[in-house]
């Protein structure tokens, strides 16, 4: 099955206040996931296949169509709910690293180099390791899991490095076909940050990044991303580095291109789907208002830091 095929999928709705998950519910849908190549070749909305009995609707994941987060509208006989709208960030890798560097201002390059030096000074040396063969990926998964288990990405956001056998089998199969790149950053022989990137149709995907919270002040995610990109550009094999769903300061900073995308649910109207969508929208709206209030008083970053340290 290709990502851009329609396929049955159990979509999890997470009801969150900021980074705290309050509750979860599920919708059974037909899903289509738009890859970066789909997005760059996009010519129009797809025809919807017949919806089997028992399914709640459709999920258009990463469709290159602007939306208004939280908007609930009528779409013919269906109810449209825009889960989120964001800039799909990616790096065009068809040039070399020197060309990529030219996108940054002198101040930005100096800032990154300063972070790299600061980390190296703290760690005693710059210990950066890459993994791609099946044997190497086995080592990477074992070592990276120790970082993921302690990271806020896993403990707070439920997006740590998976441990299930399906993921492990896919990672090893990808390594067998030279379709994965993985990286670790160490300090004093201890792993502190990891980055895992599968490859699809010549595009690297930013799948999993995590770091130890105790090292957050040393920007290990930024340092690892920078070192990984330099090595990946040197291969001259990949067409793009795709930051996938959502946007963040990290993604916007490193990307060379952004495309408006959204996550769209098209649901059969029912009491359950109406309640699920409207409750999700209400909590999400409340979360944004709280975030805006904290930001207005300069408290948002402090609250985030406090939550991540206690996750």
TORKOL-4160 file (C-alpha; in steps of 0.2 Angstrom, whole numbers, padded with zeros to 4 digits, m for minus):
311
<pt num="1" X="0000" Y="0000" Z="0000"/>
<pt num="2" X="0007" Y="0017" Z="m0005"/>
<pt num="3" X="0004" Y="0032" Z="0007"/>
<pt num="4" X="m0006" Y="0041" Z="m0006"/>
<pt num="5" X="m0018" Y="0027" Z="m0008"/>
<pt num="6" X="m0035" Y="0027" Z="0001"/>
<pt num="7" X="m0035" Y="0015" Z="0015"/>
<pt num="8" X="m0045" Y="0011" Z="0031"/>
<pt num="9" X="m0038" Y="0020" Z="0046"/>
<pt num="10" X="m0042" Y="0023" Z="0064"/>
<pt num="11" X="m0039" Y="0041" Z="0068"/>
<pt num="12" X="m0036" Y="0047" Z="0085"/>
<pt num="13" X="m0043" Y="0063" Z="0091"/>
<pt num="14" X="m0033" Y="0070" Z="0105"/>
<pt num="15" X="m0041" Y="0083" Z="0117"/>
<pt num="16" X="m0027" Y="0094" Z="0122"/>
<pt num="17" X="m0023" Y="0109" Z="0132"/>
<pt num="18" X="m0006" Y="0115" Z="0126"/>
<pt num="19" X="0005" Y="0099" Z="0127"/>
<pt num="20" X="m0006" Y="0091" Z="0140"/>
<pt num="21" X="m0018" Y="0077" Z="0133"/>
<pt num="22" X="m0034" Y="0077" Z="0143"/>
<pt num="23" X="m0044" Y="0063" Z="0133"/>
<pt num="24" X="m0044" Y="0054" Z="0117"/>
<pt num="25" X="m0058" Y="0047" Z="0105"/>
<pt num="26" X="m0057" Y="0038" Z="0089"/>
<pt num="27" X="m0065" Y="0040" Z="0071"/>
<pt num="28" X="m0064" Y="0026" Z="0058"/>
<pt num="29" X="m0061" Y="0034" Z="0041"/>
<pt num="30" X="m0054" Y="0031" Z="0024"/>
<pt num="31" X="m0038" Y="0041" Z="0024"/>
<pt num="32" X="m0027" Y="0048" Z="0010"/>
<pt num="33" X="m0009" Y="0054" Z="0015"/>
<pt num="34" X="m0002" Y="0067" Z="0004"/>
<pt num="35" X="0017" Y="0065" Z="0002"/>
<pt num="36" X="0029" Y="0080" Z="m0002"/>
<pt num="37" X="0029" Y="0074" Z="m0020"/>
<pt num="38" X="0010" Y="0074" Z="m0021"/>
<pt num="39" X="0010" Y="0091" Z="m0014"/>
<pt num="40" X="0022" Y="0098" Z="m0027"/>
<pt num="41" X="0013" Y="0090" Z="m0041"/>
<pt num="42" X="m0005" Y="0094" Z="m0034"/>
<pt num="43" X="m0017" Y="0099" Z="m0047"/>
<pt num="44" X="m0034" Y="0097" Z="m0038"/>
<pt num="45" X="m0044" Y="0088" Z="m0025"/>
<pt num="46" X="m0046" Y="0069" Z="m0028"/>
<pt num="47" X="m0063" Y="0061" Z="m0031"/>
<pt num="48" X="m0069" Y="0053" Z="m0015"/>
<pt num="49" X="m0071" Y="0034" Z="m0016"/>
<pt num="50" X="m0087" Y="0026" Z="m0010"/>
<pt num="51" X="m0088" Y="0025" Z="0009"/>
<pt num="52" X="m0090" Y="0008" Z="0016"/>
<pt num="53" X="m0104" Y="0005" Z="0029"/>
<pt num="54" X="m0097" Y="0007" Z="0047"/>
<pt num="55" X="m0084" Y="0021" Z="0043"/>
<pt num="56" X="m0087" Y="0038" Z="0050"/>
<pt num="57" X="m0080" Y="0047" Z="0034"/>
<pt num="58" X="m0064" Y="0053" Z="0026"/>
<pt num="59" X="m0047" Y="0060" Z="0032"/>
<pt num="60" X="m0037" Y="0070" Z="0019"/>
<pt num="61" X="m0020" Y="0071" Z="0028"/>
<pt num="62" X="m0008" Y="0085" Z="0023"/>
<pt num="63" X="m0018" Y="0090" Z="0008"/>
<pt num="64" X="m0010" Y="0106" Z="0000"/>
<pt num="65" X="m0026" Y="0117" Z="0003"/>
<pt num="66" X="m0027" Y="0131" Z="0015"/>
<pt num="67" X="m0040" Y="0129" Z="0029"/>
<pt num="68" X="m0045" Y="0138" Z="0044"/>
<pt num="69" X="m0041" Y="0127" Z="0060"/>
<pt num="70" X="m0057" Y="0122" Z="0069"/>
<pt num="71" X="m0069" Y="0127" Z="0055"/>
<pt num="72" X="m0084" Y="0116" Z="0054"/>
<pt num="73" X="m0094" Y="0117" Z="0038"/>
<pt num="74" X="m0106" Y="0108" Z="0027"/>
<pt num="75" X="m0099" Y="0099" Z="0012"/>
<pt num="76" X="m0113" Y="0092" Z="0003"/>
<pt num="77" X="m0120" Y="0077" Z="0013"/>
<pt num="78" X="m0104" Y="0077" Z="0024"/>
<pt num="79" X="m0098" Y="0088" Z="0038"/>
<pt num="80" X="m0081" Y="0096" Z="0035"/>
<pt num="81" X="m0069" Y="0099" Z="0050"/>
<pt num="82" X="m0052" Y="0107" Z="0048"/>
<pt num="83" X="m0041" Y="0099" Z="0061"/>
<pt num="84" X="m0027" Y="0110" Z="0058"/>
<pt num="85" X="m0019" Y="0122" Z="0045"/>
<pt num="86" X="m0001" Y="0125" Z="0044"/>
<pt num="87" X="0014" Y="0128" Z="0032"/>
<pt num="88" X="0022" Y="0112" Z="0026"/>
<pt num="89" X="0040" Y="0115" Z="0027"/>
<pt num="90" X="0054" Y="0107" Z="0017"/>
<pt num="91" X="0072" Y="0109" Z="0011"/>
<pt num="92" X="0076" Y="0108" Z="m0007"/>
<pt num="93" X="0091" Y="0097" Z="m0008"/>
<pt num="94" X="0095" Y="0098" Z="m0026"/>
<pt num="95" X="0110" Y="0110" Z="m0023"/>
<pt num="96" X="0125" Y="0108" Z="m0012"/>
<pt num="97" X="0127" Y="0112" Z="0006"/>
<pt num="98" X="0136" Y="0128" Z="0002"/>
<pt num="99" X="0121" Y="0134" Z="m0008"/>
<pt num="100" X="0109" Y="0129" Z="0006"/>
<pt num="101" X="0120" Y="0140" Z="0018"/>
<pt num="102" X="0116" Y="0155" Z="0007"/>
<pt num="103" X="0098" Y="0155" Z="0013"/>
<pt num="104" X="0104" Y="0160" Z="0031"/>
<pt num="105" X="0109" Y="0177" Z="0036"/>
<pt num="106" X="0126" Y="0180" Z="0043"/>
<pt num="107" X="0119" Y="0182" Z="0060"/>
<pt num="108" X="0109" Y="0165" Z="0059"/>
<pt num="109" X="0124" Y="0155" Z="0053"/>
<pt num="110" X="0134" Y="0163" Z="0067"/>
<pt num="111" X="0121" Y="0158" Z="0080"/>
<pt num="112" X="0121" Y="0140" Z="0074"/>
<pt num="113" X="0140" Y="0139" Z="0074"/>
<pt num="114" X="0140" Y="0146" Z="0091"/>
<pt num="115" X="0127" Y="0132" Z="0097"/>
<pt num="116" X="0138" Y="0119" Z="0089"/>
<pt num="117" X="0154" Y="0125" Z="0098"/>
<pt num="118" X="0145" Y="0127" Z="0115"/>
<pt num="119" X="0138" Y="0109" Z="0114"/>
<pt num="120" X="0156" Y="0103" Z="0109"/>
<pt num="121" X="0164" Y="0112" Z="0123"/>
<pt num="122" X="0151" Y="0105" Z="0136"/>
<pt num="123" X="0153" Y="0087" Z="0129"/>
<pt num="124" X="0172" Y="0088" Z="0128"/>
<pt num="125" X="0171" Y="0085" Z="0109"/>
<pt num="126" X="0158" Y="0084" Z="0095"/>
<pt num="127" X="0152" Y="0066" Z="0095"/>
<pt num="128" X="0140" Y="0064" Z="0080"/>
<pt num="129" X="0136" Y="0047" Z="0073"/>
<pt num="130" X="0126" Y="0041" Z="0058"/>
<pt num="131" X="0117" Y="0024" Z="0054"/>
<pt num="132" X="0110" Y="0017" Z="0038"/>
<pt num="133" X="0114" Y="m0002" Z="0036"/>
<pt num="134" X="0103" Y="m0015" Z="0045"/>
<pt num="135" X="0116" Y="m0019" Z="0058"/>
<pt num="136" X="0118" Y="m0001" Z="0061"/>
<pt num="137" X="0100" Y="0003" Z="0063"/>
<pt num="138" X="0098" Y="m0011" Z="0076"/>
<pt num="139" X="0111" Y="m0002" Z="0086"/>
<pt num="140" X="0103" Y="0015" Z="0083"/>
<pt num="141" X="0086" Y="0009" Z="0089"/>
<pt num="142" X="0093" Y="0002" Z="0105"/>
<pt num="143" X="0102" Y="0017" Z="0109"/>
<pt num="144" X="0090" Y="0030" Z="0103"/>
<pt num="145" X="0076" Y="0022" Z="0114"/>
<pt num="146" X="0085" Y="0026" Z="0130"/>
<pt num="147" X="0084" Y="0044" Z="0124"/>
<pt num="148" X="0066" Y="0044" Z="0118"/>
<pt num="149" X="0060" Y="0036" Z="0134"/>
<pt num="150" X="0066" Y="0051" Z="0144"/>
<pt num="151" X="0061" Y="0064" Z="0131"/>
<pt num="152" X="0046" Y="0076" Z="0133"/>
<pt num="153" X="0042" Y="0071" Z="0115"/>
<pt num="154" X="0037" Y="0054" Z="0121"/>
<pt num="155" X="0032" Y="0058" Z="0139"/>
<pt num="156" X="0021" Y="0073" Z="0135"/>
<pt num="157" X="0017" Y="0072" Z="0116"/>
<pt num="158" X="0016" Y="0053" Z="0113"/>
<pt num="159" X="0027" Y="0055" Z="0098"/>
<pt num="160" X="0043" Y="0046" Z="0104"/>
<pt num="161" X="0052" Y="0033" Z="0094"/>
<pt num="162" X="0041" Y="0018" Z="0092"/>
<pt num="163" X="0045" Y="0001" Z="0100"/>
<pt num="164" X="0032" Y="m0010" Z="0091"/>
<pt num="165" X="0038" Y="m0024" Z="0080"/>
<pt num="166" X="0030" Y="m0017" Z="0065"/>
<pt num="167" X="0040" Y="m0002" Z="0066"/>
<pt num="168" X="0056" Y="m0011" Z="0069"/>
<pt num="169" X="0053" Y="m0023" Z="0054"/>
<pt num="170" X="0050" Y="m0008" Z="0043"/>
<pt num="171" X="0065" Y="0001" Z="0049"/>
<pt num="172" X="0076" Y="m0015" Z="0045"/>
<pt num="173" X="0068" Y="m0017" Z="0028"/>
<pt num="174" X="0071" Y="0001" Z="0024"/>
<pt num="175" X="0089" Y="m0001" Z="0029"/>
<pt num="176" X="0091" Y="m0017" Z="0018"/>
<pt num="177" X="0086" Y="m0006" Z="0003"/>
<pt num="178" X="0096" Y="0009" Z="0009"/>
<pt num="179" X="0081" Y="0019" Z="0012"/>
<pt num="180" X="0084" Y="0026" Z="0029"/>
<pt num="181" X="0096" Y="0038" Z="0038"/>
<pt num="182" X="0098" Y="0039" Z="0057"/>
<pt num="183" X="0109" Y="0050" Z="0068"/>
<pt num="184" X="0114" Y="0051" Z="0086"/>
<pt num="185" X="0123" Y="0065" Z="0096"/>
<pt num="186" X="0133" Y="0060" Z="0111"/>
<pt num="187" X="0140" Y="0069" Z="0126"/>
<pt num="188" X="0154" Y="0061" Z="0136"/>
<pt num="189" X="0149" Y="0044" Z="0128"/>
<pt num="190" X="0131" Y="0046" Z="0133"/>
<pt num="191" X="0117" Y="0048" Z="0119"/>
<pt num="192" X="0108" Y="0065" Z="0121"/>
<pt num="193" X="0098" Y="0067" Z="0105"/>
<pt num="194" X="0092" Y="0056" Z="0090"/>
<pt num="195" X="0085" Y="0059" Z="0072"/>
<pt num="196" X="0077" Y="0046" Z="0062"/>
<pt num="197" X="0073" Y="0049" Z="0043"/>
<pt num="198" X="0066" Y="0036" Z="0032"/>
<pt num="199" X="0067" Y="0039" Z="0013"/>
<pt num="200" X="0053" Y="0038" Z="0000"/>
<pt num="201" X="0055" Y="0042" Z="m0018"/>
<pt num="202" X="0071" Y="0052" Z="m0015"/>
<pt num="203" X="0064" Y="0062" Z="m0001"/>
<pt num="204" X="0070" Y="0061" Z="0017"/>
<pt num="205" X="0056" Y="0062" Z="0030"/>
<pt num="206" X="0058" Y="0070" Z="0047"/>
<pt num="207" X="0050" Y="0056" Z="0056"/>
<pt num="208" X="0057" Y="0056" Z="0074"/>
<pt num="209" X="0068" Y="0069" Z="0084"/>
<pt num="210" X="0070" Y="0069" Z="0102"/>
<pt num="211" X="0083" Y="0074" Z="0116"/>
<pt num="212" X="0086" Y="0073" Z="0134"/>
<pt num="213" X="0077" Y="0087" Z="0143"/>
<pt num="214" X="0093" Y="0090" Z="0154"/>
<pt num="215" X="0102" Y="0096" Z="0138"/>
<pt num="216" X="0088" Y="0107" Z="0132"/>
<pt num="217" X="0099" Y="0123" Z="0136"/>
<pt num="218" X="0112" Y="0116" Z="0124"/>
<pt num="219" X="0100" Y="0115" Z="0109"/>
<pt num="220" X="0104" Y="0097" Z="0105"/>
<pt num="221" X="0090" Y="0095" Z="0092"/>
<pt num="222" X="0097" Y="0110" Z="0082"/>
<pt num="223" X="0115" Y="0104" Z="0083"/>
<pt num="224" X="0110" Y="0087" Z="0077"/>
<pt num="225" X="0099" Y="0093" Z="0063"/>
<pt num="226" X="0113" Y="0105" Z="0057"/>
<pt num="227" X="0126" Y="0091" Z="0057"/>
<pt num="228" X="0114" Y="0078" Z="0049"/>
<pt num="229" X="0110" Y="0090" Z="0035"/>
<pt num="230" X="0128" Y="0094" Z="0031"/>
<pt num="231" X="0131" Y="0075" Z="0029"/>
<pt num="232" X="0115" Y="0072" Z="0019"/>
<pt num="233" X="0119" Y="0086" Z="0007"/>
<pt num="234" X="0136" Y="0078" Z="0004"/>
<pt num="235" X="0128" Y="0062" Z="m0003"/>
<pt num="236" X="0120" Y="0072" Z="m0017"/>
<pt num="237" X="0106" Y="0058" Z="m0018"/>
<pt num="238" X="0091" Y="0066" Z="m0010"/>
<pt num="239" X="0079" Y="0079" Z="m0019"/>
<pt num="240" X="0071" Y="0086" Z="m0003"/>
<pt num="241" X="0071" Y="0085" Z="0016"/>
<pt num="242" X="0052" Y="0085" Z="0021"/>
<pt num="243" X="0048" Y="0091" Z="0039"/>
<pt num="244" X="0031" Y="0083" Z="0036"/>
<pt num="245" X="0015" Y="0088" Z="0046"/>
<pt num="246" X="0014" Y="0104" Z="0056"/>
<pt num="247" X="0025" Y="0119" Z="0058"/>
<pt num="248" X="0037" Y="0125" Z="0072"/>
<pt num="249" X="0051" Y="0137" Z="0074"/>
<pt num="250" X="0063" Y="0123" Z="0071"/>
<pt num="251" X="0055" Y="0118" Z="0054"/>
<pt num="252" X="0052" Y="0136" Z="0048"/>
<pt num="253" X="0070" Y="0140" Z="0052"/>
<pt num="254" X="0079" Y="0126" Z="0043"/>
<pt num="255" X="0066" Y="0125" Z="0028"/>
<pt num="256" X="0069" Y="0133" Z="0011"/>
<pt num="257" X="0051" Y="0131" Z="0006"/>
<pt num="258" X="0033" Y="0132" Z="0014"/>
<pt num="259" X="0017" Y="0126" Z="0006"/>
<pt num="260" X="0000" Y="0129" Z="0015"/>
<pt num="261" X="m0008" Y="0113" Z="0020"/>
<pt num="262" X="m0022" Y="0106" Z="0031"/>
<pt num="263" X="m0029" Y="0091" Z="0039"/>
<pt num="264" X="m0047" Y="0089" Z="0034"/>
<pt num="265" X="m0060" Y="0077" Z="0040"/>
<pt num="266" X="m0076" Y="0074" Z="0030"/>
<pt num="267" X="m0088" Y="0065" Z="0041"/>
<pt num="268" X="m0105" Y="0057" Z="0040"/>
<pt num="269" X="m0116" Y="0068" Z="0051"/>
<pt num="270" X="m0121" Y="0059" Z="0067"/>
<pt num="271" X="m0123" Y="0063" Z="0085"/>
<pt num="272" X="m0106" Y="0055" Z="0089"/>
<pt num="273" X="m0096" Y="0064" Z="0075"/>
<pt num="274" X="m0104" Y="0081" Z="0079"/>
<pt num="275" X="m0100" Y="0079" Z="0097"/>
<pt num="276" X="m0082" Y="0073" Z="0094"/>
<pt num="277" X="m0078" Y="0087" Z="0081"/>
<pt num="278" X="m0086" Y="0101" Z="0092"/>
<pt num="279" X="m0078" Y="0096" Z="0108"/>
<pt num="280" X="m0061" Y="0094" Z="0100"/>
<pt num="281" X="m0063" Y="0112" Z="0092"/>
<pt num="282" X="m0069" Y="0119" Z="0109"/>
<pt num="283" X="m0054" Y="0112" Z="0119"/>
<pt num="284" X="m0042" Y="0117" Z="0105"/>
<pt num="285" X="m0049" Y="0135" Z="0104"/>
<pt num="286" X="m0047" Y="0136" Z="0123"/>
<pt num="287" X="m0029" Y="0130" Z="0122"/>
<pt num="288" X="m0025" Y="0143" Z="0109"/>
<pt num="289" X="m0033" Y="0157" Z="0120"/>
<pt num="290" X="m0023" Y="0151" Z="0135"/>
<pt num="291" X="m0007" Y="0150" Z="0125"/>
<pt num="292" X="m0010" Y="0168" Z="0118"/>
<pt num="293" X="m0013" Y="0175" Z="0135"/>
<pt num="294" X="0003" Y="0167" Z="0142"/>
<pt num="295" X="0013" Y="0173" Z="0127"/>
<pt num="296" X="0006" Y="0191" Z="0130"/>
<pt num="297" X="0013" Y="0191" Z="0147"/>
<pt num="298" X="0029" Y="0182" Z="0142"/>
<pt num="299" X="0025" Y="0166" Z="0152"/>
<pt num="300" X="0022" Y="0154" Z="0138"/>
<pt num="301" X="0040" Y="0148" Z="0136"/>
<pt num="302" X="0042" Y="0146" Z="0155"/>
<pt num="303" X="0026" Y="0136" Z="0156"/>
<pt num="304" X="0032" Y="0125" Z="0142"/>
<pt num="305" X="0049" Y="0122" Z="0150"/>
<pt num="306" X="0041" Y="0118" Z="0167"/>
<pt num="307" X="0029" Y="0105" Z="0159"/>
<pt num="308" X="0043" Y="0097" Z="0149"/>
<pt num="309" X="0054" Y="0096" Z="0164"/>
<pt num="310" X="0040" Y="0087" Z="0174"/>
<pt num="311" X="0034" Y="0076" Z="0160"/>
